[in-house]
Amino acid sequence: MLTTLDAYLALNLLPKVGPIRVKRMIEQFGSPEAVLAAPIRDLLRVPGIGEEMAAHITGWEQQIDLMEEKRRMREHGVSLLSIEDPLYPPALKQIHDAPFLLYMRGSIRPADEISVAVVGSRRMTHYGRDQSRKLSFQLAKAGFTIVSGLARGIDTAAHEAAIAAGGRTIAVLGSGIGNVFPPENQALADRIAENGAVLSEFPVLYVPDKQSFPLRNRIVAGMSRGIIVVEAPAWSGALITANQAIEQGRTVFAVPGPIDRPSSVGCNRLIQSGAKLVCDAEDIIQELDLELNSLPLDFSSSPESAKISRPTVPARQAELSPLERQILDQLELGPSGIDALSEVLSLAPGPLSVTLLQMEMKHLIRQHAGKTFTKAD
């Protein structure tokens, strides 16, 4: 006998059914189990269900391999979160096409209701990287959960900064959790799952396509109080996410950029259209009117100024951890890349990159092209 979660999983595996049809059928029949047990004549009474779709649903056992999908879930450490689960993000539940099932690595917590999305170009500039890191680091320190799409560029910088701040971050994939895209972000996904969550509405081994990313973006926007577009050219997936956020009634923020750079056209036009201009995290906190348990932050518009205020001890002079001291000792000898540092320090690149980002935020080191690091001046 199917459980409710198994029935949701079966419906999710059926192609072309979709969350809106599932919502209508559950309203009609009362539960996902009842939907799968309904005869064709009853399914045809549901708006949007034709004969072909009704036959598709009633023959679900011939269409999918439920046990194989559950085996893949176990193999990849994936659990399920249905729309009926108390931990399902309340804000996401409110959108008209909310996913009725989410695959998950890691965990969702009640505190994740205080979340903001950070999105932007995959081909980020140094300016975009610095702004994404600054804002994500500050907001994570202030108590926000940072939501993004694990894409190259701005998304990656946002997730990494939230981890470096010791905060929570949630990655929403446009692929299956067992088929992370881009593949080079697999290690980052693993770190996110340790103190956050990796989510997807797609089957475990789903290969991403052009349709899956816009679908992913509606979840990124839907589960957030507001969305911050850090850097985006005139035609960008980040702008699609911003439009979805507007449709969902979310606040849209944009980081201004130089007017002569194509990479800033999208953000500047968003501001022209009414998006909130952002210089630092304080702008976002004040606009969303949230009370957060946080340390005082130094909110300067300079990318180099994202740091926790230490009124009596400047961050640069603060006590160093043994690893930070080792890294500085190595950089005293000259510039070094992350792979070289990893080998010398006998530390995996993943954990090392977190420490390096923390040191950047403390103004102890600087990152240059090709992930080369030097001591700060």
C-alpha positions in Angstrom: 0.0 0.0 0.0 1.3 3.4 -1.0 2.1 6.0 1.7 1.3 9.6 1.1 4.9 10.4 0.4 5.2 7.5 -2.0 2.2 8.8 -3.9 3.6 12.3 -4.1 6.9 10.7 -5.4 5.0 8.7 -8.0 3.2 11.8 -9.2 6.4 13.8 -9.4 8.0 11.1 -11.5 5.2 11.2 -14.1 6.3 13.5 -16.9 4.1 16.5 -17.9 1.7 16.2 -14.9 3.0 19.3 -13.1 2.2 21.0 -9.8 -0.9 22.9 -10.9 -2.6 19.7 -12.2 -1.6 17.8 -9.0 -3.0 20.6 -6.9 -6.3 20.4 -8.7 -6.5 16.6 -8.5 -5.8 16.6 -4.8 -8.5 19.2 -4.3 -10.9 16.9 -6.2 -9.9 13.6 -4.6 -8.5 14.6 -1.2 -5.0 12.9 -1.3 -2.3 11.9 -3.7 -3.1 8.2 -3.0 -6.7 8.8 -4.1 -5.5 10.5 -7.2 -3.4 7.5 -8.3 -6.4 5.2 -7.5 -9.0 7.3 -9.4 -10.6 5.8 -12.5 -10.2 7.6 -15.8 -13.8 8.8 -15.8 -13.3 10.7 -12.5 -10.0 12.1 -13.6 -11.6 13.6 -16.7 -13.8 15.8 -14.4 -10.7 17.7 -13.3 -9.9 20.8 -15.3 -6.8 20.4 -17.4 -7.0 16.6 -17.5 -7.7 15.1 -20.9 -8.1 11.5 -21.9 -4.4 11.1 -22.7 -3.3 12.6 -19.3 -5.9 10.5 -17.5 -4.7 7.3 -19.0 -1.1 8.4 -18.3 -2.0 8.8 -14.6 -4.0 5.6 -14.2 -1.2 3.6 -15.8 1.4 5.1 -13.5 2.9 1.8 -12.4 3.9 1.1 -16.0 5.3 4.5 -16.5 7.8 4.8 -13.7 10.0 2.7 -11.4 9.2 3.9 -7.9 11.5 1.4 -6.1 14.5 2.3 -8.3 14.0 6.0 -7.5 13.9 5.3 -3.8 17.1 3.3 -4.2 18.8 6.2 -5.8 17.6 8.5 -3.0 19.2 6.2 -0.4 22.4 6.1 -2.5 22.7 9.9 -2.6 21.5 10.6 0.9 18.3 12.3 -0.3 15.1 12.7 1.7 11.7 14.1 0.6 9.8 17.1 1.8 6.1 17.3 0.7 4.0 20.4 0.6 2.1 18.9 3.6 5.3 18.8 5.8 5.4 21.4 8.6 8.9 22.3 7.5 7.9 23.0 3.9 8.9 26.7 3.4 5.7 28.7 4.1 6.5 31.5 1.6 7.0 28.9 -1.2 3.7 27.3 -0.4 2.0 30.6 -1.3 3.0 30.7 -5.0 0.5 29.4 -7.5 2.7 26.7 -8.9 4.4 25.6 -5.7 6.2 22.3 -6.1 4.3 19.6 -4.2 7.5 17.6 -3.5 11.1 18.6 -2.9 14.1 16.3 -2.9 16.5 17.4 -0.1 20.0 16.8 1.1 20.6 18.5 4.5 17.7 20.0 6.4 15.2 22.9 6.4 14.8 24.7 9.7 12.2 27.2 10.9 14.9 29.9 10.9 15.1 29.5 7.1 11.9 31.5 6.8 14.1 34.5 7.2 15.8 34.1 3.9 16.9 36.2 0.9 17.9 35.1 -2.6 21.1 36.3 -4.1 21.4 35.8 -7.9 23.3 37.2 -10.8 25.4 36.5 -13.9 27.3 33.2 -14.4 30.0 35.3 -16.0 30.7 37.6 -13.1 33.2 40.4 -13.0 35.5 41.0 -10.0 33.1 43.7 -9.0 30.1 41.3 -9.1 32.1 38.7 -7.1 33.0 41.2 -4.4 29.5 42.6 -4.1 27.9 39.1 -3.9 30.4 38.0 -1.3 30.0 41.2 0.8 26.2 41.2 0.9 25.9 37.4 1.4 28.5 37.4 4.2 26.9 40.4 6.0 23.4 39.0 5.6 24.4 35.5 6.8 26.1 37.0 9.8 22.9 39.0 10.5 20.8 35.8 10.6 19.5 35.5 7.1 19.5 32.2 5.2 21.1 32.8 1.7 19.2 31.1 -1.1 20.7 30.7 -4.6 20.9 28.4 -7.5 24.4 26.9 -7.2 25.2 28.2 -10.7 28.6 29.4 -11.7 29.5 33.0 -10.9 27.3 35.1 -8.5 25.4 32.1 -7.1 28.6 30.3 -6.2 30.1 33.4 -4.6 26.9 33.9 -2.5 26.9 30.3 -1.2 30.6 30.3 -0.3 30.3 33.6 1.5 27.4 32.4 3.6 29.4 29.3 4.6 32.4 31.5 5.4 30.2 33.6 7.7 29.1 30.5 9.6 25.5 31.0 8.4 23.0 28.9 6.6 22.6 28.7 2.8 20.2 26.8 0.6 20.9 25.7 -3.0 18.1 25.1 -5.4 19.1 23.0 -8.3 17.9 22.9 -11.9 19.0 19.3 -12.0 18.6 16.2 -9.9 20.5 16.1 -6.6 22.5 13.1 -7.8 23.5 15.0 -10.9 24.8 18.3 -9.6 25.2 21.0 -12.3 27.7 22.5 -12.8 29.6 19.4 -11.8 32.5 21.3 -10.4 30.2 22.5 -7.6 29.7 19.0 -6.2 32.1 19.7 -3.3 30.3 23.0 -2.6 26.9 21.2 -2.6 28.3 18.7 -0.1 29.4 21.6 2.2 26.0 23.3 1.9 24.2 20.1 2.9 26.3 20.0 6.1 24.6 23.1 7.6 21.9 24.0 5.2 20.1 22.3 2.4 20.3 21.3 -1.3 16.9 21.2 -2.9 15.4 20.1 -6.2 12.0 19.2 -7.5 13.5 16.9 -10.1 14.2 13.2 -9.9 17.6 12.2 -8.4 19.5 11.8 -11.7 17.6 14.4 -13.8 19.8 16.0 -16.5 19.2 19.8 -16.6 17.7 21.4 -19.7 16.6 24.8 -20.8 13.2 24.5 -19.1 14.5 23.2 -15.7 16.4 26.4 -14.9 13.4 28.8 -15.1 11.5 26.3 -13.0 14.3 26.3 -10.5 14.3 30.1 -10.4 10.7 30.3 -9.3 11.6 28.2 -6.2 14.6 30.4 -5.5 12.3 33.5 -5.6 9.3 31.9 -3.9 11.0 30.7 -0.7 12.7 34.1 -0.1 11.5 37.3 1.5 13.4 39.3 -1.1 15.7 38.8 -4.0 19.0 40.6 -4.6 20.2 40.8 -8.2 24.0 41.5 -7.9 25.1 41.6 -11.5 23.2 40.9 -14.7 23.5 41.7 -18.4 20.5 42.8 -20.5 19.5 39.2 -21.1 20.0 37.1 -18.0 18.4 34.3 -16.2 18.7 36.4 -13.0 16.2 38.9 -14.6 13.8 36.0 -15.1 14.1 35.2 -11.4 13.5 38.9 -10.6 10.4 39.0 -12.8 9.1 35.8 -11.0 9.8 37.5 -7.7 7.8 40.5 -8.7 4.9 38.3 -9.8 5.1 36.5 -6.4 5.0 39.8 -4.5 8.5 39.7 -3.3 10.8 42.7 -2.9 13.4 43.0 -5.6 16.8 44.6 -4.8 19.5 45.4 -7.3 23.2 46.4 -7.0 24.0 49.3 -9.2 27.0 49.0 -11.6 29.0 51.2 -14.0 26.8 52.5 -16.8 29.3 51.6 -19.4 29.6 47.9 -18.5 27.3 45.3 -20.2 27.4 43.2 -17.1 25.5 46.0 -15.2 22.8 46.8 -17.7 20.2 44.4 -16.2 20.7 45.7 -12.6 20.6 49.3 -13.6 17.4 48.8 -15.6 15.8 47.0 -12.7 16.5 50.1 -10.5 15.0 52.3 -13.2 11.9 50.1 -13.1 11.5 50.4 -9.3 13.8 47.8 -7.8 15.4 48.9 -4.5 19.0 50.1 -4.9 21.3 48.2 -2.6 24.7 49.4 -1.3 25.0 47.1 1.7 23.0 44.7 3.9 21.6 47.4 6.1 19.5 48.6 3.1 17.9 45.1 2.9 17.3 44.7 6.6 15.6 48.1 6.8 13.5 47.5 3.8 12.3 44.1 5.0 11.8 45.6 8.5 13.1 42.5 10.3 14.4 42.2 13.8 17.4 39.8 13.7 19.7 38.5 16.4 23.0 39.7 15.1 26.4 41.2 15.9 26.8 44.8 14.9 28.0 45.0 11.3 30.1 47.6 9.6 28.1 48.4 6.5 30.3 50.3 4.1 29.6 50.6 0.4 33.2 49.4 -0.3 33.6 45.7 -1.2 36.6 45.6 1.0 34.6 46.6 4.1 32.4 43.6 4.7 33.4 42.6 8.2 32.1 42.2 11.7 32.7 45.3 13.7 35.3 44.9 16.4 35.4 48.3 18.1 38.4 47.6 20.2 40.5 45.3 18.0 40.7 45.9 14.2 40.0 42.8 12.2 43.4 42.7 10.7 45.0 42.7 14.2 42.6 40.2 15.6 43.9 36.9 17.0 44.6 34.5 14.2 43.8 30.8 14.1 46.7 28.4 13.6 45.5 27.7 10.0 45.3 31.4 9.3 48.8 31.9 10.6 50.1 29.1 8.4 48.4 30.6 5.3 49.9 34.0 6.0 53.4 32.4 6.6 53.1 30.8 3.1 52.0 34.0 1.5 54.9 35.8 3.0 57.0 33.8 0.5 54.9 35.2 -2.4 51.6 34.7 -4.2 50.1 31.3 -4.2 47.2 29.5 -5.7 44.7 27.4 -3.8 46.0 24.1 -5.2 49.5 24.9 -4.0 48.3 26.0 -0.6 46.2 22.8 -0.3 49.3 20.7 -1.0 51.6 22.5 1.4 49.1 22.6 4.2 47.8 19.1 3.6 44.2 20.4 3.5 41.4 19.7 1.0 40.6 22.6 -1.3 36.9 22.8 0.0 37.7 23.5 3.7 40.7 25.6 2.7 38.5 27.8 0.4 36.2 28.6 3.4 39.1 29.8 5.5 40.5 31.8 2.6 37.2 33.6 2.1 37.0 34.3 5.8 40.5 35.8 5.7 39.5 38.0 2.7 36.6 39.3 4.7 39.0 40.1 7.5 41.2 42.0 5.0 44.1 39.6 5.8 44.6 38.4 2.2 43.5 39.4 -1.3 42.4 37.2 -4.2 43.5 37.8 -7.7 42.8 36.3 -11.1 43.1 32.6 -11.3 42.4 32.1 -7.6 45.8 33.4 -6.7 46.2 34.8 -3.2 48.5 37.4 -1.6 48.8 39.0 1.7 46.8 42.2 2.0 48.8 45.5 2.0 
